[in-house]
Amino acid sequence: MSKIEIIVSDLERAVRLDQYLRGRFSAWGRQAVRKLIAGRQVQVNGSTVWMDSWEVINGDRIAFASVPADKPPALSAFNDSWLLAEDDRLIVVDKPEGLLSESPPRREAANLRDLAMARFGPVTLVHRLDRDTSGVIVLARTPEASRVLSQAFQQHRVAKEYMAIVHAPNRLLAEGEIDARLAADPKRDDHMCVVVRGGQRAVTRYKATVRDGGSQQVCLWPTTGRTHQLRVHLAYLDAPILGDRIYGDVSTAPRLMLHAWRITIPADSTVPARTFTAPMPAEFCRH
């Protein structure tokens, strides 16, 4: 079945399969490795393995049914094609999927805030999108704009609209509201879960449309802005977003099929309300 077969060596202890492959084939990238494993394209000692956490040791034979393409090189400069709007108070960007909004703690990585600062000068990130989510994101250029925009986001006066393509059949209605509390999952880092008590209240309105091929397109209006809110809420109703490597099946799409499509900033004492829209990515039209 294999195009590549390797023998594990030089390990001091057992290592997770995904970690070993990312270290051995660094050009593939984390998401490609997870997609390869989840798609049952990897065998260890002749048996198909589909768990990232499977441990390998020296002497194990790993074979691949397919080989992922190398990941694109890290972005080193702001691309002006991302720019949706600019004035002396703010910059509005169509963030590409795969780019961090800002660098994580204690680690330097290519991210939108730093690239925008190198291109436009001092800016403040007033809200964020997950790395794998594309779409509209707003940066403030002045302290006053940062204060006004941050306050608007905190008071839930900014209207945000997302588009997602999800697994079907599921428990979504044609339209409705998901009101489910979210908390950090004690069993998995960087993973949120729905809880009955505690956590934080999270509310999402939605409208679902059936697509050819059995999937659904869902328009989402989050009232709150919790970590991974849309991804967890949809997975909770058996409608994980296609390509979701955390809450769904990474092999179902070439990327996380979640896009921040539209955002409306409320009027303040100096400017009227404004709406900004990011074009739908090509993958949403093809998938």
N, C-alpha and C positions, 0 to 999 in steps of 0.2 A: 504493500500500500504506500510505501514511503518514497518521497523524493529526497529526504535527508534522513540519515540515521547516525546518531552519535552515542558515545559511551561516556557516562558520567565519571569524572575523575577529579582528583585534587580537592575533594571536600573534606573538611575537618569534622563535619557532623551532617546529619540529615537536613535538607533544605527544601522549602516549599517549591513545587514544580514551577509556578509562575515566576518566583524570584530567581530560580536557577536559569530559566530561559531568558529572562530579561537581562541577566548578567552575561550570559553566553552570547546572546544575539541583541546587543544594545540598540542596533539600528532599527529593530522591529517596533519598539515602543510598547508601553504597558497595555494600551487598549487592544493592540493587535494580538499580543500574547494571550490576553484573556479571551478574545474572540476565537482564537485558534483552539484553546482548550474547551471553551463552552460549546463550540461547534463539533466536538468529538473528533477532532482532526489529529489528536496526539495519542500515541500508544507508548506505554512503559512496559518493557519486557513482554511485548506481544499482546497486552491487554489495553483496551481503550480506556483512557482516563479523562474525566470531564470536571474534576474538582481542582480549582486553583491551589488548594491547600494540601494536595497530595504530596507526600514527602519522597524525595529521591535520595539515593546514597551512591557511593562509589560502586561502579560496576553495572549500574542500571543502564539498559539500552532504551533510548528514546527515539521514536520514529514519527515522522510527520507525513500526513496525507497531502498537505499543501503547505506552501511557504508564503507568509505575508510579505507584502511590499515594504520596503524600508520606510520609516516614518519621515515626513518632510522635515527639513532642517528647522531649528528653532528660529522664530522671527527675531530679527535684530533691528527693525525700524518700523515706525508707524507707516501704514499704507494709506495714502490719501483717499483711496476708493472706499475706505470704511467711514469717511466723514459724511454725516447726514446734515449737520447744521453747525454753525459757528457764529458767535458774536462776542462782545467784550465781557459777557457774564458767564457764558457756558459753552461747552462743546458737546455735541451729541454724536455718538458713534454707533455703527453697526458692528458689534464685536463678533469676530469669527469664532466658530466652535473650536475647541482645543486650546484657546488662549486664556490664561488666568486673568481675572480682573485685577488682582494685585499679587505680589509675591507672598508666599506663605511665610509664617514665622521661622526664623533661624535657617532659612534656605533661600538662595537667590535663584530666580527663574524668570524667563521672559514673561512679561505681564503688560496688560493694557495701560495701567497707570504710568509705569515708567516709560513706556514707548511714547505715550502722549506728552509726558513732561519733556522728553527729549525733542519732541516736535513743536510744542506750543509754549513751553515754559511752565511755571507752577500751575498745577491743577489739583483739585480734590475730588476723590471718588465719593459720591454721595449715596450710592447704592451699588450692589454687586450682582453679577450673574455667575452661576456655576461655570467652571471651565468648559464643560461639554455643551453648555447652552449658548446659542448664538442670539444676536439681536440687539435691540436698542439699549444703550446705557448712557448715562448723563454724567459729565464731569463739570465741576464748577471752577471758574477762573479767578474769582475774587473771594475774600473772606465773607463778604456780605451775601453773595450768591450761595456760598456753601451753607451759611447759616439758614437762609430762607428755604433752600431746597431740602436740606437735612430735616428741618422742622416739618416740611410738607410730607416727606416720606414717613417720619415718625408718627404723624397724626393721621396717616392713611388717607391723605387728600390727593395723592398722585394715583391716577387711574392707569393700571397696567393690564395689557391684554397679551396673552400667549397663545401660540398654536402648537398642538402636539398631535402625533399619530400614535395610536395605542393598539394594544392587542385586543382582539375581539374573538368570541363573545365575552362579555364581562357583565358587571352589575351596574353599569352606568345607565341612567335614564336618558331620555332625549334631551332633557335639560334639568338642572337641579343645583343643589348646594351641598358641598361636603363640609361638615363641621366636626372635625376630629382633632383631639389634642395630640401634640407631638412632643417627644422627648428623645434624648440621646439613647441609643440602644446600648445597654450595658455589656452586650456580648460582642459587639463589633465596633471598631473605631470608625469615625466618619460615616456612621450609619444612624439614621433616625427611624423611629417607629411610632405607631399609633398607641396611645395609652388611654385607659379609662379615667385614671386619676393622675394629678400632678401634671408635669410638663407645661406646655403653653398652648392656649387655644389657637387653632388655625382654621381659617374659613376660606373656601374657594367656590366661586360660582362657575358653572360650566354649561356648555351646549355641545352635544355630540352629533356628528353626521356620519352615516355609514359610507364607506368607500368601496370601490371594486377590490376584490381580493380578500375581503373579510376583515380588514382593519377599519378603524374609525379615526376620523379627524375630530379633535376636540378643541373648542375655543375656551380659554380659561381666564377668569378674572379673579386673581387672588385679592382678598380683602386685607389679609395679614401678610407678613413677609418672613415666614420662618424658614430655617435652613432646610433645603430639599423639599419644601412644602408640596409643590405640584407633583413631584416624582413619587413621594410617599402617599399622598392622597389618592392618586390614580392607581397605584399598585394595591392600595387598601381595598379598592373596589374591583379587583381582579382585572385591571386595565393598565398594566405597566407600559410605560412609554417604550416604543421600539428602540432597540439599541442601548437601553439603559444597563450599564455594566454593574450597577449596585443593586437596583431594585427589580430588575427584569432579566432579559437575556440579551447579552451584548451581540450575539450572532444574528439577531433579527433585522438589523439595519446597519448601514455603513457608518452611522454616527448616532448620537442621542437625538431623537427626533422631537426636540423641544426648541422653540424659537420665540424670543421676546419680540412680538410683532409690532406692538403699538404702545406708546406711553403718552399720557396727557398731563402736563404740568399745570397746576392751578394758577390763576392770576394772583399777583401780589400788588403792592402799592405802586410799583413802577412799570410793570409789564402785564399784558393780557395773557390769558390762558393759551397754551400752545400744545399742539399734538405732533408727535414725530413717529414715523413709520419706517420700519426696516423691511426691505423686499424679502419675500419668502425664498429661502435657499433652494437651489435646483434639486436637491435630494428630496424635498417635500413634493415636488411635482412628479418625480420619476418613481418614487417608492409607493 
